[in-house]
Amino acid sequence: MRHEQKTTLKITRIVGTTSNGKDSYSYLNLPHVNPEIADDDLLEIGTMLAKLQALPVASIGRTDACLLAQEHD
């Protein structure tokens, strides 16, 4: 059984490049998202927020976490 479900919207932004020429990232984590929200709806919100960013956005993601526990009789 799941307890304390938590969902976070994660926007990954490109902040520069490393000495090896690879992208360097910064993460914008927006917690307290309703865990029942559909992926498509959350992506739409993330896309709108990405347009407000000064930095280029590499990806928009979702992180779900919860505690698992067995039911006892």
C-alpha positions in Angstrom: 0.0 0.0 0.0 1.3 3.5 -0.9 1.5 6.3 1.7 2.5 9.9 1.5 2.6 10.2 -2.3 4.6 13.1 -3.5 5.0 14.4 -7.0 7.6 17.0 -8.3 7.8 18.7 -11.6 11.5 18.9 -12.7 12.7 21.3 -15.4 16.3 20.7 -16.5 18.0 23.8 -17.8 21.3 24.2 -19.7 23.6 26.6 -17.8 26.7 26.2 -19.9 29.3 23.7 -20.9 32.0 21.7 -19.1 35.7 21.8 -20.1 34.9 18.7 -22.1 32.3 20.5 -24.2 29.3 18.7 -22.6 26.2 20.6 -21.4 26.1 21.6 -17.7 22.7 21.5 -16.1 20.7 23.3 -13.4 17.5 21.8 -12.1 14.3 23.6 -11.2 12.2 21.4 -8.9 8.6 22.3 -8.2 7.2 20.1 -5.4 3.7 19.8 -4.1 2.2 18.7 -7.4 -1.1 16.7 -7.1 0.0 13.0 -7.6 -3.3 12.4 -9.5 -2.4 14.8 -12.3 -2.1 13.2 -15.8 1.3 13.1 -17.4 0.0 15.1 -20.4 -1.4 17.8 -18.2 1.9 18.1 -16.2 3.9 18.2 -19.4 1.7 21.1 -20.7 2.3 23.0 -17.4 6.0 22.3 -17.6 6.1 23.5 -21.2 4.4 26.8 -20.3 6.8 27.3 -17.4 9.8 26.4 -19.7 8.8 29.3 -21.9 9.4 31.7 -19.0 12.9 30.5 -18.3 15.9 32.7 -19.3 18.0 29.5 -19.8 17.5 26.9 -22.5 15.4 23.9 -21.3 16.8 20.4 -21.9 14.0 18.4 -20.5 10.8 18.4 -18.5 10.3 15.5 -16.1 8.1 14.1 -13.3 9.3 12.5 -10.1 6.9 10.4 -8.1 7.8 9.1 -4.6 5.9 7.4 -1.8 6.4 5.2 1.2 5.4 1.5 0.8 3.9 -0.4 3.6 2.2 -3.7 4.1 -1.3 -3.9 5.5 -1.5 -5.8 8.7 -4.6 -7.8 9.6 
